[in-house]
């Protein structure tokens, strides 16, 4: 075909482009948190070019059925909501975030939530922040996104396309081929929703999430490994970003006195600015100094004065003392984005050439002013080895009262070598650990049963035996329905005119697997404490009586096996010649 044959083909391609350039009217719903109004608008399509002569009409778009209902509701989907019942920083779609939380946000980490971008039409949820409001508010838009591509997907009827394929894992055989197929990173504009870039407008001076912490000279340095395990000192500490890293350093022991990264003053001397660009400085206060020797023994110093590393000779071996091994920053901030206090805990040690390269650990955490971190025994289910959360309910309808020491909320007697019951040493009940302890009680003839009965009962139960145990490791004290009562049962011998002495406390904890089969959570469903008593022993010889006191804790898994869901059956009868002529 010559050049004249290209004209019909060009007209066909222009006709296909014009048929998809006219977009349907898209309706968007805009909602602002804190406002009760909902505003709706419509987008009017612009004129489309068409190579057809005037007066002719184009055949309608071939339809193979209605547009399928989307599997995922993008308005209810929040891919950055990772913490249950807690606001995730910069996650604008997190329902747990309030207007006060938005004040420290810098931007929405996930501004658009939608399904597959290759569909011709689909819903898209758009999130943004209105910083002009006081306090800042969240803006939500639900729009109909139209794909202008000619090769968009109208209806999905290929089921394997609805699930991911197993990725090819690199190994020594296919690594080179995978590197050839990879062309690096590319950025594709898959969304037709335009966003206006944020201008550098003046803002109120405050720290926002991820902003480097400024000091009087530059920024607070937080060493961390980058491309290798070696420490990189130019890494800045970011606001509200909790980190805990470890890295190594290659040092020369003979030159340790000149290395700033090993000096205590290098980490305690910087002064953090209260807000960015402020003249108010927050000094770093050293709260604790612990020294570790070469044989791994730890000694906490009473004086927090600055110590400098020094080279000491021990025979033919050169050692360096007061070397920084661990650094822990604890920063207190306000809801207005201000740093008010900075604490530092250090672990110093002694190193020689045998422990090189040197391994250091760095940790930084942020605590909001006026609050105290509450340690949990699981989130939500219990974690094996953590203590059971327990407490009391002073009156009906009130919340649960717990002690601050979570390792002292539910305890049992602890066995010691001396077998002394009156030593008063107790140990916490840890989830998933079956425990048994005991001691021997020596009684003289002068001690009567009523006198010792209350004493032994107090030894078995402890100073305050709880009334409730939390079902989950993160159960809140105000949610009484998330706590199970402790059923206390007393067993005595039915002997007339006899004194019953408690000799054993048997605690049985029943728990079950809760939730998804892929990630089941441990939930406590029942707790029973059985106090067993026996007759007071009477001896005919000797001046002492020996009584064995014991405590037992047992965890019982009462999980029911998973059952398959309902599978409907179709009772259909086919004609007798349906498979003719194959059978």
C-alpha positions as CSV (number, residue, x, y, z in Angstrom):
1,X,0.0,0.0,0.0
2,X,1.4,3.4,-1.0
3,X,1.2,6.7,0.9
4,X,-2.5,7.1,-0.3
5,X,-3.4,4.0,1.8
6,X,-2.5,5.7,5.0
7,X,-5.4,8.1,5.0
8,X,-8.2,5.5,5.9
9,X,-5.9,4.0,8.6
10,X,-5.3,7.5,10.1
11,X,-9.0,8.3,10.1
12,X,-9.7,5.0,11.9
13,X,-7.2,5.8,14.6
14,X,-8.5,9.4,15.0
15,X,-12.0,8.0,15.3
16,X,-10.9,5.6,18.1
17,X,-9.2,8.4,19.9
18,X,-12.2,10.7,19.7
19,X,-14.6,8.0,20.9
20,X,-12.7,7.7,24.2
21,X,-11.8,11.4,24.6
22,X,-15.3,12.4,25.7
23,X,-15.5,11.5,29.3
24,X,-18.6,10.8,31.2
25,X,-19.9,13.3,33.8
26,X,-18.0,12.6,37.0
27,X,-19.7,13.4,40.3
28,X,-17.5,14.0,43.3
29,X,-18.4,14.2,46.9
30,X,-16.4,16.5,49.2
31,X,-16.5,16.2,53.0
32,X,-14.6,18.1,55.5
33,X,-14.1,16.7,59.1
34,X,-15.8,18.9,61.6
35,X,-18.4,20.3,59.0
36,X,-21.9,19.0,58.4
37,X,-22.2,20.2,54.8
38,X,-21.6,18.0,51.8
39,X,-20.9,19.7,48.4
40,X,-21.4,18.0,45.1
41,X,-20.2,19.2,41.7
42,X,-20.0,17.9,38.1
43,X,-17.3,18.0,35.5
44,X,-18.4,19.1,32.0
45,X,-16.5,17.4,29.2
46,X,-14.8,19.6,26.6
47,X,-15.3,19.4,22.9
48,X,-13.9,16.4,21.1
49,X,-12.3,16.4,17.7
50,X,-13.8,14.1,15.1
51,X,-12.7,13.5,11.5
52,X,-16.2,12.5,10.4
53,X,-18.1,14.8,8.1
54,X,-20.9,16.9,9.6
55,X,-24.3,15.3,9.8
56,X,-22.9,11.7,10.4
57,X,-23.3,9.8,13.6
58,X,-20.9,7.4,15.2
59,X,-22.0,3.9,16.2
60,X,-22.5,3.6,20.0
61,X,-19.8,2.0,22.2
62,X,-20.3,-1.8,22.1
63,X,-21.5,-2.8,25.5
64,X,-21.0,-6.3,26.9
65,X,-23.0,-5.8,30.0
66,X,-23.2,-3.4,33.0
67,X,-20.0,-2.2,34.8
68,X,-19.2,-4.8,37.5
69,X,-19.5,-3.8,41.1
70,X,-16.1,-3.0,42.6
71,X,-14.8,-5.7,45.0
72,X,-13.2,-3.1,47.3
73,X,-14.9,-0.1,48.8
74,X,-12.2,2.5,48.5
75,X,-14.0,4.9,50.9
76,X,-13.7,2.4,53.7
77,X,-10.1,1.3,52.8
78,X,-7.1,2.8,54.7
79,X,-3.8,1.2,53.7
80,X,-1.7,3.3,56.1
81,X,-3.8,2.5,59.2
82,X,-1.3,0.1,60.9
83,X,-1.9,0.7,64.6
84,X,-5.2,-0.4,66.2
85,X,-7.0,2.2,68.2
86,X,-4.1,4.6,67.7
87,X,-3.5,7.4,65.2
88,X,-0.8,6.7,62.6
89,X,1.2,9.9,61.8
90,X,0.5,11.4,58.3
91,X,-2.3,8.8,57.7
92,X,-5.2,11.1,56.7
93,X,-7.7,8.2,56.3
94,X,-7.1,6.8,59.8
95,X,-10.4,7.1,61.7
96,X,-8.6,7.2,65.0
97,X,-7.0,10.6,64.2
98,X,-8.5,13.8,65.6
99,X,-8.1,17.4,64.7
100,X,-5.3,17.8,67.4
101,X,-3.4,15.0,65.6
102,X,-3.7,16.8,62.3
103,X,-1.8,19.8,63.8
104,X,1.5,17.8,63.7
105,X,0.9,16.3,60.2
106,X,3.1,17.5,57.4
107,X,1.2,15.9,54.5
108,X,-1.0,12.8,53.7
109,X,1.3,9.8,53.2
110,X,-1.4,8.1,51.0
111,X,-3.3,10.9,49.2
112,X,-5.2,8.7,46.7
113,X,-6.8,5.3,47.4
114,X,-8.2,3.4,44.4
115,X,-8.3,0.0,42.8
116,X,-6.7,-1.1,39.5
117,X,-5.8,1.9,37.4
118,X,-6.3,0.0,34.2
119,X,-10.1,-0.1,34.6
120,X,-12.1,2.3,32.3
121,X,-14.1,3.7,35.3
122,X,-13.7,3.3,39.0
123,X,-14.0,5.1,42.3
124,X,-11.1,7.0,43.8
125,X,-10.9,8.3,47.4
126,X,-8.8,11.5,47.7
127,X,-7.5,12.8,51.0
128,X,-5.9,16.2,51.9
129,X,-5.5,18.5,54.8
130,X,-6.9,22.0,55.3
131,X,-4.1,23.8,57.2
132,X,-5.9,27.2,57.0
133,X,-8.5,25.9,59.5
134,X,-7.8,26.1,63.2
135,X,-7.3,23.3,64.1
136,X,-6.4,21.7,60.8
137,X,-9.1,19.5,59.2
138,X,-9.2,16.5,56.9
139,X,-10.8,16.9,53.4
140,X,-12.2,13.8,51.8
141,X,-13.3,13.5,48.1
142,X,-14.9,10.5,46.4
143,X,-14.7,10.9,42.6
144,X,-15.5,8.7,39.6
145,X,-12.1,8.2,37.9
146,X,-12.2,7.8,34.1
147,X,-9.3,6.2,32.3
148,X,-8.6,8.0,29.0
149,X,-6.6,5.1,27.6
150,X,-7.9,3.2,24.6
151,X,-6.8,-0.1,26.0
152,X,-8.6,0.2,29.4
153,X,-10.4,-2.7,31.0
154,X,-14.2,-2.5,30.7
155,X,-15.2,-5.8,32.4
156,X,-13.0,-8.3,34.2
157,X,-13.8,-11.9,33.3
158,X,-10.3,-13.5,33.7
159,X,-10.2,-14.9,37.2
160,X,-6.4,-15.5,37.5
161,X,-6.0,-11.7,37.0
162,X,-7.7,-11.1,40.4
163,X,-4.8,-12.5,42.4
164,X,-1.1,-11.9,42.6
165,X,1.3,-14.4,41.1
166,X,4.2,-15.9,43.1
167,X,7.2,-13.6,42.5
168,X,10.4,-15.1,41.2
169,X,12.9,-15.3,44.1
170,X,16.4,-14.3,43.1
171,X,19.1,-16.9,43.6
172,X,22.6,-17.5,42.3
173,X,21.3,-19.0,39.1
174,X,18.8,-16.3,37.9
175,X,20.3,-13.2,39.6
176,X,22.1,-11.9,36.4
177,X,19.0,-12.4,34.3
178,X,16.8,-10.5,36.7
179,X,19.3,-7.6,36.8
180,X,19.1,-7.4,33.0
181,X,15.3,-7.2,33.0
182,X,15.3,-4.5,35.7
183,X,15.6,-1.1,34.1
184,X,15.7,0.8,37.4
185,X,13.0,3.0,38.9
186,X,10.4,4.7,36.8
187,X,7.6,7.1,37.7
188,X,4.3,6.8,35.8
189,X,1.4,9.2,36.1
190,X,-1.4,6.7,36.5
191,X,-3.9,9.1,37.9
192,X,-5.8,11.8,36.0
193,X,-6.5,13.7,39.2
194,X,-4.3,16.8,39.4
195,X,-2.8,18.0,42.6
196,X,-1.6,21.5,43.2
197,X,1.9,21.4,44.7
198,X,2.3,22.8,48.1
199,X,3.9,26.2,48.1
200,X,6.5,27.4,50.5
201,X,4.1,29.5,52.5
202,X,5.1,30.7,55.9
203,X,3.8,28.5,58.7
204,X,3.7,28.6,62.4
205,X,7.0,27.4,63.8
206,X,6.5,23.8,65.0
207,X,7.9,20.4,64.5
208,X,6.0,18.1,62.2
209,X,6.3,14.4,61.7
210,X,9.5,13.4,59.9
211,X,11.1,16.9,60.2
212,X,14.8,16.7,61.4
213,X,15.4,17.9,64.9
214,X,17.4,21.1,64.8
215,X,20.2,21.9,67.2
216,X,22.2,25.1,67.8
217,X,24.7,24.2,65.1
218,X,22.9,21.9,62.7
219,X,20.7,18.9,63.5
220,X,20.6,16.1,66.1
221,X,22.7,13.3,64.6
222,X,21.5,9.7,65.0
223,X,24.0,7.2,63.7
224,X,22.6,4.3,61.7
225,X,23.7,1.8,59.0
226,X,22.9,2.7,55.4
227,X,24.4,0.6,52.6
228,X,26.4,-1.6,55.0
229,X,26.6,-2.4,58.7
230,X,29.0,0.5,59.2
231,X,27.7,3.5,61.2
232,X,26.8,6.7,59.3
233,X,27.0,9.7,61.6
234,X,25.3,12.3,59.3
235,X,21.8,10.6,59.6
236,X,19.4,13.2,61.2
237,X,17.0,12.2,64.0
238,X,13.4,12.9,62.8
239,X,10.5,14.2,64.9
240,X,8.1,11.5,66.2
241,X,10.1,8.7,64.4
242,X,11.0,6.1,67.0
243,X,14.1,4.2,66.0
244,X,16.3,1.5,67.4
245,X,19.3,0.5,65.3
246,X,22.7,-1.1,65.6
247,X,25.9,-0.6,63.6
248,X,29.6,-1.3,63.7
249,X,32.7,0.9,63.7
250,X,36.2,0.1,62.6
251,X,38.5,1.8,65.1
252,X,42.1,1.7,66.2
253,X,42.4,1.1,70.0
254,X,45.5,3.2,70.2
255,X,43.7,6.2,68.7
256,X,40.4,5.8,70.6
257,X,40.9,9.0,72.6
258,X,40.6,11.1,69.4
259,X,37.4,9.4,68.1
260,X,34.4,11.7,68.7
261,X,31.9,8.9,68.0
262,X,33.2,7.0,71.1
263,X,33.0,10.1,73.4
264,X,30.1,10.7,75.8
265,X,30.3,14.4,75.2
266,X,29.6,13.9,71.5
267,X,26.0,12.7,72.3
268,X,25.2,14.9,75.4
269,X,26.6,18.3,74.3
270,X,24.1,19.2,71.5
271,X,21.2,21.5,72.4
272,X,17.9,20.9,70.6
273,X,15.9,23.9,69.4
274,X,12.4,24.0,71.0
275,X,10.9,24.6,67.6
276,X,12.6,25.0,64.2
277,X,14.4,28.3,64.0
278,X,13.8,29.2,67.7
279,X,16.3,30.8,70.0
280,X,15.1,28.6,72.9
281,X,17.4,25.6,73.4
282,X,16.6,22.4,75.2
283,X,19.7,20.8,76.7
284,X,20.2,17.1,76.8
285,X,20.2,15.8,80.4
286,X,22.1,12.6,81.2
287,X,19.8,10.5,83.3
288,X,21.9,7.3,83.8
289,X,25.3,6.0,83.1
290,X,26.0,2.2,83.1
291,X,29.5,0.8,82.8
292,X,30.2,-2.6,81.3
293,X,33.5,-4.4,81.9
294,X,35.3,-6.9,79.7
295,X,33.7,-9.8,81.6
296,X,30.2,-8.4,80.8
297,X,29.4,-7.2,84.4
298,X,27.3,-4.0,84.6
299,X,27.7,-1.2,87.1
300,X,25.4,1.8,87.3
301,X,27.2,5.0,88.4
302,X,25.6,7.3,90.9
303,X,27.3,10.4,89.4
304,X,26.2,11.4,85.9
305,X,29.2,13.7,85.2
306,X,30.8,13.5,81.8
307,X,33.4,10.8,81.4
308,X,36.0,10.8,78.6
309,X,37.4,7.7,77.0
310,X,41.0,7.0,77.9
311,X,43.7,4.6,76.7
312,X,45.0,2.3,79.5
313,X,47.8,-0.2,79.2
314,X,47.3,-3.6,80.7
315,X,50.6,-5.4,80.2
316,X,51.1,-5.9,76.5
317,X,47.4,-5.3,75.7
318,X,46.1,-1.8,75.2
319,X,42.5,-1.2,76.3
320,X,40.2,1.8,76.0
321,X,37.8,2.6,78.8
322,X,34.6,4.7,79.0
323,X,33.8,4.0,75.3
324,X,30.1,4.6,74.3
325,X,28.4,1.3,73.5
326,X,24.7,2.2,73.7
327,X,22.9,5.6,73.4
328,X,19.2,6.0,74.3
329,X,17.4,9.4,73.7
330,X,14.0,10.0,75.3
331,X,12.4,13.3,74.0
332,X,9.2,14.8,75.5
333,X,7.0,16.9,73.2
334,X,3.7,18.8,73.3
335,X,0.7,18.5,71.0
336,X,1.8,21.9,69.5
337,X,4.9,20.3,68.0
338,X,7.4,21.6,70.6
339,X,10.3,19.7,72.2
340,X,10.3,20.4,76.0
341,X,12.7,17.9,77.4
342,X,15.5,15.6,76.3
343,X,16.9,12.7,78.4
344,X,19.9,10.5,77.6
345,X,20.9,7.1,78.9
346,X,24.4,5.7,78.1
347,X,26.1,2.4,78.3
348,X,29.9,2.8,78.5
349,X,32.3,-0.1,78.2
350,X,35.9,-1.2,77.9
351,X,37.2,-2.5,74.6
352,X,40.4,-3.9,73.3
353,X,41.5,-5.2,69.9
354,X,39.8,-8.6,70.6
355,X,36.3,-7.0,70.4
356,X,36.8,-5.1,67.2
357,X,35.0,-4.1,65.1
358,X,33.0,-2.2,67.7
359,X,29.2,-2.7,67.8
360,X,27.1,0.2,68.9
361,X,23.4,0.6,69.5
362,X,21.3,3.7,69.2
363,X,17.7,4.3,70.2
364,X,15.4,7.3,70.2
365,X,11.8,7.5,71.5
366,X,9.2,10.3,71.8
367,X,6.8,10.7,74.7
368,X,3.9,13.2,74.7
369,X,3.9,15.6,77.6
370,X,1.4,14.7,80.3
371,X,1.1,11.1,79.3
372,X,2.9,8.0,80.4
373,X,3.6,5.0,78.1
374,X,1.6,2.0,79.1
375,X,3.3,-1.4,78.4
376,X,1.1,-4.0,76.9
377,X,1.1,-7.8,77.1
378,X,0.0,-8.1,73.5
379,X,-1.7,-6.2,70.7
380,X,-4.4,-7.4,70.7
381,X,-3.7,-11.1,71.7
382,X,-1.4,-12.1,74.5
383,X,2.2,-12.8,73.7
384,X,3.8,-15.9,75.3
385,X,6.1,-14.9,78.2
386,X,4.4,-11.6,79.1
387,X,2.5,-11.2,82.3
388,X,-1.2,-11.5,82.6
389,X,-3.0,-8.1,83.1
390,X,-5.3,-8.2,86.2
391,X,-7.0,-5.9,88.5
392,X,-10.0,-5.1,90.8
393,X,-13.4,-3.6,90.3
394,X,-14.2,-1.5,93.4
395,X,-17.9,-1.2,92.7
396,X,-20.4,-2.5,90.1
397,X,-20.3,-0.4,86.9
398,X,-16.9,1.1,87.5
399,X,-13.7,0.5,85.6
400,X,-10.9,-1.9,86.4
401,X,-8.1,-0.7,88.8
402,X,-4.6,-2.0,88.1
403,X,-1.3,-1.5,89.9
404,X,1.5,0.3,88.0
405,X,3.7,-2.7,88.2
406,X,2.3,-5.0,85.6
407,X,4.6,-7.8,86.8
408,X,2.8,-7.7,90.2
409,X,-0.9,-7.8,89.1
410,X,-1.2,-11.6,89.3
411,X,1.6,-13.5,91.2
412,X,2.2,-16.8,92.9
413,X,4.7,-18.0,95.6
414,X,8.2,-18.4,94.3
415,X,10.3,-21.4,95.3
416,X,13.6,-20.7,96.9
417,X,16.5,-22.9,98.1
418,X,15.7,-22.3,101.8
419,X,12.1,-23.5,101.3
420,X,10.9,-20.7,103.6
421,X,7.2,-19.9,103.1
422,X,7.4,-16.7,105.1
423,X,10.1,-15.2,102.8
424,X,7.4,-13.5,100.9
425,X,9.1,-13.8,97.5
426,X,6.6,-14.0,94.6
427,X,6.8,-14.4,90.8
428,X,4.4,-13.1,88.1
429,X,2.1,-15.4,86.1
430,X,3.3,-15.4,82.5
431,X,1.0,-16.3,79.6
432,X,1.6,-19.7,78.2
433,X,3.9,-20.9,81.0
434,X,2.7,-23.7,83.2
435,X,4.2,-23.1,86.6
436,X,4.5,-25.0,89.9
437,X,6.1,-23.8,93.1
438,X,6.0,-24.7,96.8
439,X,7.6,-24.4,100.2
440,X,7.6,-26.2,103.5
441,X,5.9,-24.7,106.6
442,X,7.2,-25.8,110.0
443,X,4.8,-25.4,112.9
444,X,5.4,-26.0,116.5
445,X,2.9,-27.6,118.9
446,X,2.1,-24.2,120.4
447,X,0.6,-22.9,117.1
448,X,-3.0,-23.6,116.7
449,X,-5.0,-24.2,113.5
450,X,-7.1,-21.0,113.5
451,X,-4.0,-18.9,114.1
452,X,-2.1,-20.3,111.1
453,X,-5.1,-20.7,108.7
454,X,-5.5,-17.0,107.8
455,X,-1.7,-16.7,107.5
456,X,-1.3,-19.5,105.0
457,X,-4.3,-18.3,103.0
458,X,-2.7,-14.9,102.7
459,X,0.6,-16.5,101.6
460,X,-1.1,-18.4,98.8
461,X,-3.3,-15.5,97.5
462,X,-0.7,-12.8,98.0
463,X,-1.2,-9.2,99.2
464,X,-4.0,-8.5,96.7
465,X,-5.5,-11.3,94.7
466,X,-7.3,-9.8,91.6
467,X,-11.0,-10.1,90.7
468,X,-10.6,-9.7,86.9
469,X,-8.1,-10.8,84.2
470,X,-7.9,-9.0,80.8
471,X,-9.2,-11.1,77.9
472,X,-6.6,-9.5,75.6
473,X,-3.1,-8.1,76.2
474,X,-4.3,-4.6,75.3
475,X,-7.6,-4.5,77.1
476,X,-8.4,-1.1,78.4
477,X,-9.4,-0.6,82.1
478,X,-12.6,1.3,81.1
479,X,-13.8,-1.6,78.9
480,X,-15.1,-3.9,81.6
481,X,-16.6,-6.3,79.0
482,X,-13.1,-7.1,77.8
483,X,-12.2,-8.5,81.2
484,X,-13.1,-12.0,82.6
485,X,-13.9,-12.5,86.3
486,X,-11.7,-14.8,88.4
487,X,-13.9,-17.7,89.7
488,X,-12.5,-18.4,93.2
489,X,-13.5,-21.9,94.5
490,X,-12.7,-23.2,98.0
491,X,-12.5,-27.0,98.5
492,X,-12.7,-28.3,102.1
493,X,-13.1,-31.8,103.6
494,X,-16.5,-32.5,105.1
495,X,-15.4,-33.6,108.5
496,X,-17.4,-32.5,111.5
497,X,-15.6,-30.4,114.1
498,X,-12.3,-30.2,112.2
499,X,-10.0,-27.3,111.3
500,X,-9.3,-26.9,107.6
501,X,-5.9,-25.6,106.6
502,X,-5.3,-24.3,103.0
503,X,-2.4,-26.2,101.5
504,X,-2.6,-25.5,97.7
505,X,-3.8,-22.9,95.2
506,X,-4.5,-24.3,91.7
507,X,-5.0,-21.6,89.0
508,X,-6.4,-22.7,85.6
509,X,-6.4,-20.3,82.7
510,X,-8.4,-21.3,79.6
511,X,-7.6,-19.5,76.4
512,X,-8.6,-19.7,72.7
513,X,-7.3,-18.7,69.3
514,X,-9.2,-15.7,68.1
515,X,-9.5,-14.1,64.7
516,X,-7.9,-15.1,61.3
517,X,-6.3,-18.5,60.8
518,X,-3.3,-16.7,59.2
519,X,-2.6,-14.6,62.4
520,X,-4.6,-16.0,65.4
521,X,-4.7,-14.0,68.6
522,X,-4.6,-15.4,72.1
523,X,-7.7,-14.6,74.1
524,X,-8.4,-15.6,77.7
525,X,-12.0,-16.9,78.2
526,X,-12.0,-18.2,81.7
527,X,-9.9,-18.1,84.9
528,X,-10.5,-20.4,87.9
529,X,-8.6,-20.3,91.2
530,X,-9.1,-23.4,93.3
531,X,-8.1,-23.2,97.0
532,X,-7.6,-26.7,98.4
533,X,-7.7,-27.3,102.1
534,X,-7.0,-30.3,104.2
535,X,-7.2,-31.4,107.8
536,X,-4.8,-29.8,110.3
537,X,-2.1,-32.4,110.9
538,X,-1.9,-33.8,114.4
539,X,1.4,-35.4,115.4
540,X,2.0,-37.7,118.4
541,X,5.8,-37.4,118.4
542,X,8.1,-34.5,118.1
543,X,7.6,-30.8,118.7
544,X,7.3,-29.7,115.0
545,X,4.8,-30.4,112.2
546,X,5.8,-30.1,108.5
547,X,3.2,-28.9,106.0
548,X,3.8,-28.6,102.3
549,X,2.3,-25.5,100.6
550,X,2.1,-25.5,96.8
551,X,0.8,-23.3,93.9
552,X,0.1,-24.5,90.4
553,X,-0.7,-22.5,87.2
554,X,-2.0,-24.3,84.1
555,X,-2.9,-22.9,80.7
556,X,-5.5,-24.9,78.7
557,X,-6.1,-24.3,75.0
558,X,-9.8,-24.6,74.4
559,X,-9.8,-23.4,70.7
560,X,-12.4,-25.0,68.5
561,X,-11.2,-26.4,65.2
562,X,-11.9,-24.1,62.2
563,X,-14.9,-25.1,60.1
564,X,-15.3,-24.6,56.4
565,X,-17.7,-21.9,55.3
566,X,-21.1,-22.6,53.7
567,X,-20.8,-23.8,50.1
568,X,-24.0,-23.7,48.1
569,X,-24.9,-26.6,45.9
570,X,-26.8,-26.3,42.6
571,X,-29.3,-29.0,41.9
572,X,-29.8,-28.7,38.1
573,X,-30.8,-31.5,35.7
574,X,-29.3,-31.5,32.2
575,X,-31.0,-33.0,29.1
576,X,-30.0,-36.6,28.4
577,X,-28.4,-35.6,25.1
578,X,-26.5,-32.6,26.5
579,X,-23.0,-34.0,25.8
580,X,-23.9,-35.5,22.4
581,X,-22.0,-36.4,20.2
582,X,-19.0,-36.6,22.7
583,X,-20.5,-39.3,24.9
